[in-house]
């Protein structure tokens, strides 16, 4: 489980670190070059989708394992899993929003 968390944290930090790099290309975009904005948008969208997929897969697998071990708790586990999936999806949507904002600057 720790490797999944480390992977998710790495993906999130990488996407946060590449956004300023892409925004630094804003001066270059004014001069006619906007390649870094495209790279930043692609990384923001791709890494946010990757991170959300890894996170949601781990959450779903853990929930199914918990239900298999204790079928009486299926309702509580499912409710908590859906709430956790909503938070994970919100992080992916933030990445998509950053990507689309970068694309609109091209």
N, C-alpha and C positions, 0 to 999 in steps of 0.2 A: 504494500500500500504506500510505503514511503517513496518508492521510485515513481509511482504515478503522481504523487503530490509534487515531487521534485520536477518531473517533466512538465506538469501544468504550470508550476511557478516559473520555470525557465522560459516556456512559451510566452507567458504573460509579460515577464520582464523584458524579453527580447522585443516584443511588439511595442512596449512602452519606450524602449530605448531607440528604436528605429524611427518612431514618429518625429522626434526633433531633427533627426538627420534629414528626413524628407522635407520638413518645414524649412531647414536651412537652405534647401535648394530654391527657396522662394525668390531670392535675389537673382539666381541664375535663370529662373523662369521669366523674370522681368526682362532679362537680357536676351531671351529667346530660347534658352535651354531649360526644359522641364522634365528631364529624364528621371531625376531623383524623386520627383513627386509621384511619378508612375511606379517606381520601385517601392516607395513607401506605402502607396495605396495597395499594391499587390501583397506586400508583406503584412500589412494590417489586416486585410480581409482573409488572407490565407492562414495566418497564424491564429487569428481568433477562431476561425472555423476548426482548425486542428485542435486547439486547446479545448474548445467546447466539446468536440467529439470525444476526446480522451476523457474529459471529466464526466460527461454523461454516460459513457460506457462503463466507467468505474462505478458510478453511482448505481446504475441499473444492475450491474453484476453483483454488487454488494447487497442490494435490496433483494434480489432473487435468492441469494445465498441465505439471507436472514429469514425470508419467508419459508425456504426449504427446511431450515432448522427449527422454526417455530411458526407453524401455520396459523395458530390462533392470533398471532400479532400481525397478520397480513394487512389489515385495515390501517393500523397505525404506521406500519412501515411504508405502505403505499402513499399515504398522505404526506409523510415527511419526505419521501423520495420526490414527489411532484413539486413540493416547495423548493427543495434543493435544485431540481432541474430548472425551475424558473429562474433562480439566481444565476445558475451557470449560463443559461441562455441569455440573460441580461448582459453578462460580460461579453458574449459573442456579438450581441447587437451593438455594444459600444465600439468594438473593433470594426464592425461594418460601417458604423457612423463615421469613424475616423477615416476609413478608407474612402468613403464617398465624399467626405469633405475635401480630402486631398485630390480626388479626381476632379472635383468642381473647380479647383485652382489651376488645372492644366489648360 
